[in-house]
Amino acid sequence: MASNPNYCDITPEIEALAGQALHNNSIDPGDYVKYDVKRGLRDLNGKGVLAGLTEISDVVAKQMVNGEEVPCDGKLYYRGIDVEKLVAGALKEDRFGFEETAYLLLLGRLPDRQELLEFKRQLAYYRSLPNNFVRDVILKAPSPDIMNSLARSVLNLACYDDRADDISLPNVMRQCVQLIALFPVLAVYGYQAYTYKSGSSLYIHAPQPELSTAENILSLLRSDSSYSFWEAHVLDICLTLHAEHGGGNNSTFTTHVVTSSGTDTYSCMTAALASLKGPRHGGANIKVIQMFEDMKERIGDWKDEDEVKAYLRALLDKQAFDKAGLIYGMGHAVYSLSDPRASVLRSFVEKLSREKGRNEEYELYSLVERLGPEVISGERTMYKGVSANVDFYSGFVYHMLDLPLELYTPIFAMARIAGWSAHRVEELINMGKIIRPAYKYVGTHTDYIPMSDR
């Protein structure tokens, strides 16, 4: 809560300043075509402008056929290994896979049994906050936006680190492993601090060294620390699927850009968090859940295809939900035929929905997944295919796990910190010039007018 009652007021004077800014900063959309500017650093077909090289992950959405690139079912590779096989391998051996994934991304190869055990020990060792950090940082001025709370906590950790600005590889590796370990603790404690200030009871559980990251998230969050083995496994799969997605996604590219300036790890990861927070990036699964809640209220028969199609058209026509003209969870900047992460999640979502007695909702999700591309292609000019993305199902998973909406994007961050860390290390090792793309000036040049003549 702001200390000054007028702190959040938008005065008429500020409104006028905003109006002037709008008037003097609106660039003609035709100029982007005229100067061949790739808006969003992508062309009309969604292909990104090549800005760097990476060995960390490969996002595949096209294949060569007779010398021509054509869309294919999406594939995601971590250090050359199919992420679907990573998930399947952990499940086959009845173990959790996120820690193995984090090791693979950071070190560039799969660990053996002893190496993985030692890596888990390091995570457990660093999964403890400095003395009084919860009292002095997290419990003071808690935010309803847990991403902001998490970012503030990360920046404050720099104050407790005597080597915060040391960007030597061993020190950055230590900081990265520490942040991979601490993100779940910081986010969950931030949420609990906010709910406590809002009138709920406060319970702070200590992380348990023998538990996996997914288990610790559920244990820290729930008042009785209870969870089922299957619940933790599904959450672990979500963490694995969200851990990395190429160097070009907004938050990871931010990590490369900020690292190239030579800044410290805490500042770098805070910048990445700021990027991920945006509803066009990490906040999309919240929108999916909210959209479906609205859909369930407005549709009488969830199995009626015509009713569902009518609602989807209303979304695109800006007549339903938030009137943004979007079907959330549909489409991706790279994938067209399918998002492999959504494909992996789908089967586990079906099983979890049966266990939770929510198969009717799952059937509605499946129907929207099938009808969404058909409705979009009928209403919009398409430059590439559209399919369900990972956000389409991940929010439903979190909802079935009774995770609070405020933690959906922070859970994404708890996973993606592994990928960000790998990219920070890669950028530091291969760092050349500071990343600085060009912007073309399209304004006019005018003479300066002295104050007395204005």
VEXMI-477026 format. One line per 10 residues: number of its first residue (from 1); for each residue z, x, y of C-alpha. Coordinates in steps of 0.1 Angstrom, whole numbers, padded with zeros to 4 digits. Layout:
N
NUM	Z X Y | ...
END
This chain:
454
1	0000 0000 0000 | -0009 0014 0034 | 0021 0023 0056 | 0003 0012 0088 | -0004 -0026 0087 | -0036 -0020 0106 | -0048 0008 0084 | -0075 -0012 0066 | -0086 -0033 0095 | -0123 -0032 0105
11	-0123 -0037 0142 | -0152 -0051 0162 | -0159 -0017 0175 | -0163 -0003 0141 | -0186 -0031 0132 | -0207 -0022 0162 | -0208 0015 0151 | -0219 0004 0116 | -0247 -0017 0132 | -0259 0013 0152
21	-0258 0035 0121 | -0279 0009 0102 | -0304 0007 0130 | -0308 0044 0133 | -0308 0054 0096 | -0333 0031 0079 | -0361 0052 0065 | -0394 0034 0058 | -0397 0030 0020 | -0434 0038 0023
31	-0425 0073 0034 | -0411 0081 0000 | -0446 0074 -0015 | -0463 0092 0014 | -0444 0124 0009 | -0443 0121 -0030 | -0405 0120 -0030 | -0391 0113 -0065 | -0363 0089 -0055 | -0333 0094 -0077
41	-0351 0126 -0088 | -0371 0105 -0112 | -0407 0093 -0113 | -0417 0056 -0118 | -0417 0061 -0156 | -0381 0073 -0154 | -0388 0109 -0162 | -0364 0132 -0144 | -0374 0161 -0121 | -0367 0193 -0140
51	-0338 0209 -0121 | -0322 0232 -0147 | -0320 0244 -0183 | -0292 0237 -0208 | -0284 0244 -0245 | -0256 0218 -0246 | -0273 0185 -0254 | -0307 0170 -0258 | -0315 0134 -0249 | -0347 0123 -0266
61	-0365 0091 -0257 | -0402 0101 -0263 | -0423 0119 -0289 | -0457 0135 -0289 | -0484 0114 -0307 | -0520 0127 -0306 | -0511 0149 -0277 | -0496 0121 -0257 | -0459 0113 -0250 | -0450 0078 -0263
71	-0416 0061 -0264 | -0395 0064 -0296 | -0361 0053 -0308 | -0335 0073 -0288 | -0318 0103 -0302 | -0289 0123 -0288 | -0281 0159 -0300 | -0250 0179 -0293 | -0259 0216 -0296 | -0288 0206 -0317
81	-0267 0183 -0340 | -0275 0146 -0342 | -0245 0127 -0327 | -0249 0100 -0354 | -0243 0127 -0381 | -0212 0140 -0362 | -0197 0105 -0362 | -0207 0099 -0399 | -0193 0133 -0410 | -0158 0126 -0394
91	-0157 0091 -0409 | -0167 0103 -0444 | -0138 0127 -0444 | -0114 0101 -0429 | -0106 0122 -0399 | -0110 0120 -0361 | -0141 0136 -0346 | -0136 0140 -0308 | -0117 0173 -0310 | -0145 0188 -0332
101	-0170 0175 -0308 | -0152 0191 -0278 | -0151 0224 -0297 | -0188 0221 -0305 | -0198 0214 -0269 | -0176 0241 -0254 | -0183 0269 -0279 | -0218 0261 -0291 | -0211 0257 -0328 | -0191 0237 -0353
111	-0156 0250 -0361 | -0144 0257 -0396 | -0112 0241 -0408 | -0089 0268 -0394 | -0107 0270 -0361 | -0104 0233 -0356 | -0067 0233 -0365 | -0061 0261 -0339 | -0081 0242 -0313 | -0060 0211 -0318
121	-0029 0232 -0315 | -0042 0245 -0281 | -0048 0209 -0270 | -0013 0199 -0280 | 0001 0230 -0263 | -0016 0221 -0230 | -0009 0183 -0232 | 0022 0186 -0211 | 0026 0181 -0174 | 0045 0204 -0150
131	0081 0196 -0144 | 0086 0165 -0122 | 0048 0159 -0119 | 0051 0123 -0130 | 0079 0116 -0104 | 0064 0137 -0075 | 0027 0129 -0079 | 0019 0100 -0102 | 0047 0076 -0093 | 0043 0081 -0056
141	0017 0059 -0039 | 0001 0046 -0072 | -0034 0032 -0069 | -0048 0001 -0085 | -0080 0022 -0090 | -0070 0045 -0119 | -0101 0067 -0113 | -0087 0075 -0078 | -0053 0081 -0093 | -0068 0105 -0119
151	-0088 0124 -0093 | -0057 0128 -0072 | -0036 0141 -0101 | -0063 0166 -0111 | -0064 0180 -0075 | -0026 0181 -0075 | -0026 0202 -0107 | -0042 0230 -0087 | -0010 0232 -0067 | 0009 0241 -0099
161	-0017 0267 -0110 | -0011 0302 -0097 | -0047 0311 -0108 | -0064 0279 -0095 | -0092 0297 -0077 | -0099 0323 -0105 | -0133 0315 -0119 | -0133 0342 -0146 | -0144 0328 -0179 | -0111 0331 -0198
171	-0092 0313 -0169 | -0118 0286 -0166 | -0117 0281 -0204 | -0079 0277 -0201 | -0083 0252 -0173 | -0109 0232 -0191 | -0090 0230 -0224 | -0059 0219 -0203 | -0078 0192 -0186 | -0094 0179 -0218
181	-0058 0176 -0231 | -0043 0161 -0200 | -0069 0135 -0189 | -0055 0108 -0212 | -0020 0115 -0201 | -0028 0114 -0164 | -0049 0082 -0167 | -0024 0063 -0188 | 0006 0073 -0167 | -0014 0064 -0135
191	-0020 0029 -0149 | 0017 0025 -0159 | 0028 0037 -0125 | 0006 0010 -0109 | 0018 -0018 -0131 | 0054 -0008 -0126 | 0050 -0009 -0088 | 0034 -0043 -0093 | 0065 -0056 -0111 | 0060 -0047 -0147
201	0085 -0027 -0168 | 0080 0011 -0168 | 0078 0029 -0201 | 0066 0065 -0203 | 0059 0079 -0238 | 0055 0116 -0244 | 0023 0127 -0261 | 0027 0136 -0297 | 0014 0170 -0308 | 0004 0158 -0343
211	-0018 0130 -0330 | -0055 0131 -0321 | -0067 0123 -0286 | -0076 0087 -0296 | -0042 0082 -0313 | -0024 0096 -0283 | -0042 0072 -0259 | -0031 0042 -0279 | 0004 0056 -0284 | 0009 0064 -0248
221	-0004 0031 -0236 | 0013 0006 -0258 | 0050 -0003 -0253 | 0058 0001 -0290 | 0033 0030 -0295 | 0018 0011 -0325 | -0019 0011 -0335 | -0039 0008 -0367 | -0058 0036 -0382 | -0091 0017 -0378
231	-0083 0010 -0341 | -0078 0047 -0334 | -0110 0055 -0354 | -0132 0032 -0333 | -0117 0046 -0301 | -0124 0081 -0314 | -0160 0071 -0321 | -0163 0059 -0285 | -0149 0092 -0272 | -0174 0112 -0293
241	-0203 0091 -0281 | -0193 0094 -0245 | -0185 0131 -0246 | -0218 0144 -0233 | -0252 0131 -0223 | -0274 0160 -0209 | -0273 0179 -0177 | -0292 0153 -0157 | -0268 0124 -0156 | -0251 0120 -0123
251	-0216 0133 -0130 | -0228 0162 -0151 | -0254 0172 -0125 | -0226 0170 -0100 | -0206 0195 -0121 | -0235 0219 -0121 | -0241 0215 -0083 | -0204 0220 -0074 | -0199 0249 -0099 | -0229 0267 -0083
261	-0210 0269 -0051 | -0183 0290 -0067 | -0155 0265 -0063 | -0125 0260 -0085 | -0123 0240 -0117 | -0100 0213 -0103 | -0123 0206 -0073 | -0153 0206 -0096 | -0138 0180 -0120 | -0126 0159 -0091
271	-0162 0157 -0078 | -0174 0147 -0113 | -0148 0120 -0114 | -0159 0107 -0080 | -0195 0104 -0094 | -0184 0088 -0127 | -0164 0062 -0108 | -0195 0045 -0094 | -0205 0012 -0110 | -0240 0026 -0115
281	-0226 0052 -0138 | -0192 0050 -0155 | -0182 0016 -0142 | -0210 -0003 -0159 | -0190 -0014 -0190 | -0165 -0032 -0168 | -0194 -0052 -0153 | -0206 -0060 -0188 | -0173 -0076 -0197 | -0170 -0095 -0165
291	-0206 -0107 -0169 | -0199 -0120 -0204 | -0167 -0138 -0193 | -0188 -0156 -0167 | -0215 -0163 -0193 | -0190 -0178 -0218 | -0177 -0202 -0191 | -0212 -0213 -0180 | -0229 -0217 -0213 | -0220 -0247 -0234
301	-0234 -0235 -0268 | -0233 -0197 -0273 | -0259 -0200 -0301 | -0284 -0220 -0280 | -0312 -0194 -0273 | -0327 -0216 -0245 | -0293 -0218 -0227 | -0287 -0181 -0230 | -0322 -0173 -0217 | -0316 -0196 -0188
311	-0284 -0178 -0179 | -0301 -0144 -0182 | -0330 -0155 -0159 | -0303 -0168 -0134 | -0288 -0133 -0135 | -0322 -0117 -0127 | -0328 -0143 -0099 | -0295 -0135 -0083 | -0282 -0169 -0090 | -0254 -0160 -0115
321	-0223 -0138 -0118 | -0223 -0112 -0090 | -0258 -0121 -0078 | -0269 -0085 -0080 | -0301 -0093 -0100 | -0290 -0073 -0130 | -0283 -0079 -0167 | -0255 -0053 -0171 | -0256 -0032 -0202 | -0294 -0035 -0204
331	-0317 -0006 -0197 | -0312 0031 -0192 | -0326 0058 -0170 | -0340 0077 -0200 | -0340 0056 -0231 | -0365 0028 -0236 | -0367 0016 -0272 | -0330 0022 -0281 | -0299 0040 -0270 | -0286 0058 -0301
341	-0250 0055 -0289 | -0253 0017 -0288 | -0269 0018 -0322 | -0239 0037 -0336 | -0214 0014 -0319 | -0230 -0018 -0330 | -0220 -0016 -0367 | -0184 -0007 -0359 | -0182 -0035 -0332 | -0192 -0060 -0359
351	-0165 -0049 -0383 | -0138 -0048 -0355 | -0148 -0082 -0343 | -0143 -0096 -0378 | -0108 -0080 -0380 | -0099 -0094 -0345 | -0113 -0129 -0353 | -0139 -0126 -0325 | -0172 -0127 -0345 | -0185 -0156 -0323
361	-0183 -0133 -0293 | -0201 -0106 -0313 | -0229 -0130 -0322 | -0233 -0138 -0285 | -0235 -0101 -0277 | -0261 -0097 -0304 | -0281 -0126 -0291 | -0281 -0112 -0255 | -0291 -0078 -0269 | -0321 -0094 -0286
371	-0331 -0118 -0258 | -0323 -0095 -0228 | -0354 -0073 -0230 | -0377 -0103 -0236 | -0363 -0120 -0204 | -0365 -0089 -0183 | -0401 -0081 -0193 | -0410 -0117 -0185 | -0395 -0115 -0150 | -0400 -0080 -0139
381	-0427 -0054 -0137 | -0417 -0028 -0164 | -0426 0009 -0162 | -0409 0016 -0195 | -0391 -0003 -0223 | -0356 -0017 -0219 | -0328 -0020 -0245 | -0291 -0022 -0248 | -0272 0009 -0236 | -0238 0022 -0247
391	-0220 0003 -0220 | -0232 -0030 -0235 | -0208 -0026 -0265 | -0182 -0001 -0254 | -0165 -0026 -0230 | -0163 -0051 -0258 | -0147 -0025 -0280 | -0121 -0018 -0254 | -0115 -0055 -0249 | -0109 -0060 -0286
401	-0084 -0031 -0285 | -0065 -0049 -0257 | -0071 -0020 -0234 | -0067 -0029 -0197 | -0098 -0032 -0177 | -0085 -0006 -0152 | -0088 0021 -0179 | -0124 0014 -0191 | -0139 0040 -0168 | -0110 0065 -0171
411	-0116 0064 -0209 | -0152 0074 -0202 | -0138 0103 -0182 | -0113 0113 -0210 | -0144 0118 -0232 | -0169 0132 -0207 | -0145 0159 -0195 | -0155 0177 -0227 | -0192 0177 -0216 | -0183 0185 -0180
421	-0163 0215 -0192 | -0192 0228 -0213 | -0216 0225 -0184 | -0192 0242 -0160 | -0189 0271 -0184 | -0227 0272 -0189 | -0233 0272 -0152 | -0208 0300 -0146 | -0223 0322 -0173 | -0259 0316 -0161
431	-0252 0311 -0124 | -0280 0322 -0101 | -0285 0306 -0067 | -0265 0278 -0053 | -0282 0245 -0061 | -0299 0233 -0029 | -0328 0209 -0032 | -0350 0201 -0001 | -0350 0170 0021 | -0379 0164 0045
441	-0371 0154 0080 | -0390 0122 0090 | -0373 0114 0123 | -0386 0122 0158 | -0378 0150 0182 | -0365 0140 0216 | -0352 0157 0247 | -0315 0160 0253 | -0304 0136 0282 | -0274 0148 0302
451	-0244 0125 0302 | -0248 0117 0339 | -0283 0103 0333 | -0275 0080 0303
END
